[in-house]
Amino acid sequence: SQKIEQNSEALNIQEGKTATLTCNYTNYSPAYLQWYRQDPGRGPVFLLLIRENEKEKRKERLKVTFDTTLKQSLFHITASQPADSATYLCALGDTGRRALTFGSGTRLQVQP
Amino acid sequence: EPEVTQTPSHQVTQMGQEVILRCVPISNHLYFYWYRQILGQKVEFLVSFYNNEISEKSEIFDDQFSVERPDGSNFTLKIRSTKLEDSAMYFCASRDSAQGPQHFGDGTRLSIL
């Protein structure tokens, strides 16, 4: 069955460092992958979308990579700030199924 | 920036009662979704809706659930006879194209007593 794995342990880093979050998947051939931010009690907020034919996408301090051979996406936040503290979700979609399949998320804590 | 809005933010209901959760998707979007998130768990897909009909539904979306787009702006999820295990955050999402990003509302927290 399809499986999406994100590091369930919280990631603690110092302000100013780069945070790197991992999303691995198995038994899946996604057409695209999305990263979301979720704060407690709030809905997921869309950050970046990367398609299967793209290797890398950037938006301001955010960078996403997508390796369909390794079946992995990496999400980077450079120059991290305490305001970046949240849970980050990866979600996969394919051409046949319009709905997203979500990972369980990784909680990021940026220490001042 | 346009956003998806959901009401109510919190709904408390007795088991066995019917509930209707409401959503106003982003105005030019064509694809609509309901997801749920049980406390501490993953966001799970319930149903997708396009061109005034259900395009896909998950195993969770059984006969107790229904969706409707009664007018040009609202999108509703009805649970006919609620169970304790229906307690969760319910999120509505919309997108403008089949592979574009989905944008989520802030959810309705449903508590079944």
Interface residues (C-beta under 8 A of the other chain):
Chain A: A31 Y32 Q34 Y36 G41 R42 G43 P44 V45 F46 L49 R51 L89 A91 G93 T95 R97 R98 A99 L100 T101 F102 G103 S104 G105
Chain B: V4 Y31 Y33 Y35 Q41 K42 V43 E44 F45 S48 Y50 S55 E56 S58 F91 A98 Q99 G100 P101 Q102 H103 F104 G105 D106 G107 R109
